[in-house]
Every structure is written in structure tokens, then in C-alpha cells.
Amino acid sequence: MVVQTVEEENNFDIDLLTFPAHTTHILQPLDVIVFGPFKNYFRVEQASWMGKNPWVEVRRFGLAELASKEFKRALTPSNIKARFRRTGIWPLNVDSLIHDIGCSQAFYVEG
């Protein structure tokens, strides 16, 4: 299955990106810049809606409507680009990656 996937990505000129072990908490580019603010925006919007609609149950579609407004607010191209830049993933910035991951100097290769 994995071999087939790698062959298919080569056929479609797709570059695979994998994160080094034990670094995903640092290298999850959308977690802090997009999903963190989204959660905060959504909580505020939900509290506001509940204040305006006391004793009304939030239905599935109403919840989706509230979430979609705030998701669009948090998921902007500038936010996404900023986080990828900050993590050093794109454009590639090895110094940023090494600083954030805290690699041992024994593994740092100058050049």
C-alpha cells in the first residue's frame, strides 16, 4: 500500500513531506495560527448566540452556520502562510527549524 502510494505521488509530480519523529507538536503549522484562533472566535460567537437565544437548543445546522463564519475568519491565506513561514517549513528555513526543534549541536551540519 505504501509503495503504491509513493509510486502514484511520483506519477502526479507530488512531493511527500514527512515530519521527523517527536516534532509534530512544533511543526503543526496550522494548529496555533488557524485552529487556536478559530476555537476562540467560535466560543465567543457561540456565547453571543446563546445570550441572544436563551432556552433554544443549538441544532446541527445552526452549529455548522456559527462555525463556518468563524472558520472563514480564522482560515485566511495570510494566517496560513505566516505559520508555514514561522515554522520554517516553507520557504525552507533550516535555522528556524533547528531553533524550534532544539536539535543537539552534535547533529547540526554547517554548510
C-alpha positions in Angstrom: 0.0 0.0 0.0 2.8 2.5 0.9 4.8 1.6 -2.1 1.8 2.1 -4.4 1.2 5.5 -2.8 4.8 6.6 -3.3 4.6 5.4 -6.9 1.4 7.3 -7.5 2.7 10.5 -6.0 5.7 10.3 -8.3 3.4 9.9 -11.3 1.5 13.0 -10.3 4.6 15.0 -9.5 3.7 15.4 -5.8 6.3 15.9 -3.2 5.8 14.0 0.0 6.6 15.7 3.3 7.2 13.8 6.5 8.0 15.3 9.9 10.9 14.0 12.0 9.8 11.9 15.0 8.7 13.8 18.1 8.5 17.1 16.3 4.8 17.3 15.2 3.9 19.5 18.2 6.2 22.1 16.9 5.7 21.6 13.2 2.0 21.5 13.0 1.8 24.8 11.1 -2.0 25.3 11.3 -2.6 24.4 14.9 -1.5 27.7 16.5 -2.2 30.3 13.8 -5.5 28.9 12.5 -7.2 26.4 14.8 -6.3 28.2 18.0 -7.9 31.5 17.0 -10.8 29.6 15.4 -11.6 27.9 18.7 -11.6 31.3 20.5 -13.7 33.0 17.8 -16.2 30.2 17.9 -16.5 30.2 21.7 -17.3 34.0 21.6 -19.8 33.6 18.7 -21.4 30.6 20.5 -21.7 32.6 23.8 -23.2 35.5 21.9 -25.7 33.4 20.1 -26.7 31.6 23.3 -27.2 35.0 25.0 -29.5 36.2 22.2 -31.4 32.8 22.1 -31.9 31.7 25.7 -33.5 28.3 26.1 -33.1 27.5 22.4 -31.2 24.3 21.6 -28.4 24.7 19.0 -29.2 22.3 16.2 -26.6 20.6 14.0 -27.1 23.0 11.1 -27.1 26.1 13.3 -23.9 24.9 14.8 -22.4 24.5 11.4 -23.5 28.0 10.4 -21.9 29.5 13.5 -18.7 27.5 13.0 -18.4 28.3 9.3 -18.4 32.1 9.9 -15.6 31.9 12.4 -13.7 29.3 10.4 -13.6 31.7 7.5 -12.4 34.4 9.8 -9.5 32.2 11.1 -8.6 30.4 7.9 -7.2 33.2 5.8 -4.3 32.8 3.3 -2.2 35.3 5.3 -2.6 33.3 8.5 -1.7 30.0 6.8 1.3 31.5 5.1 2.5 33.1 8.3 2.5 29.8 10.2 4.3 27.9 7.5 6.9 30.7 7.4 7.2 30.7 11.2 7.8 27.0 11.4 10.5 27.2 8.7 8.6 24.6 6.6 8.0 27.0 3.6 10.0 28.7 2.5 12.5 26.3 4.0 14.4 27.9 6.8 16.7 25.4 8.5 17.8 27.8 11.2 14.2 28.3 12.3 13.6 24.5 12.3 16.7 23.8 14.3 15.9 26.6 16.8 12.3 25.4 17.3 13.1 21.8 17.5 16.1 22.2 19.7 18.3 19.7 17.9 21.5 18.8 19.6 24.6 20.6 18.2 26.0 17.1 17.6 23.6 16.7 14.7 23.9 20.2 13.3 25.7 20.3 9.9 27.1 23.6 8.8 27.2 24.3 5.1 
